[in-house]
């Protein structure tokens, strides 16, 4: 089946554009699915439920409803094949609106659903979240920039990755 890159409606614009570029370069092998997190958000459960619902929709149906979703792409011929859960991109703290996401729970949910890799965008968490324990979050990648909080050049960033069991 086609590879799924999961994002949310609050994914930072530059990150979303990067994922769309990856999809475009994939020749139809990848597509973006978007979690529609409700707003206003009243509790962390609202965010978790939105992810559960979207993942369930992806796994249980060969069709989706979002106009930018995988099913709307005309070059996807394997609509009945099981989707390849390639990458979930999560915000630790989203920019607009500014929300602290329950990343530990979301990472666990995505891994249990079968996503091969989970990336957490921590750009807005650095300086706003009092303690960030990336190993405890159990994501595969944790990335962000430091120009906002460390007064560094805009090109200053960090990239953390978890070694997989196969040594990658």
Secondary structure, DSSP 8 states (H G I E B T S, - for coil): --EEEEEETTS-HHHHHHHHHHHHHTTTSEEEEEE---SS--SHHHHHHHHHHHHHHHHH-S----TTSGGG-TT---TTS--EEEEEEEESEETTTTEE--HHHHHHHHHHHT-SEEEEE-TTTTTTSS---HHHHT-SEEEEE-TTTS---TT-EEEEE---TT--
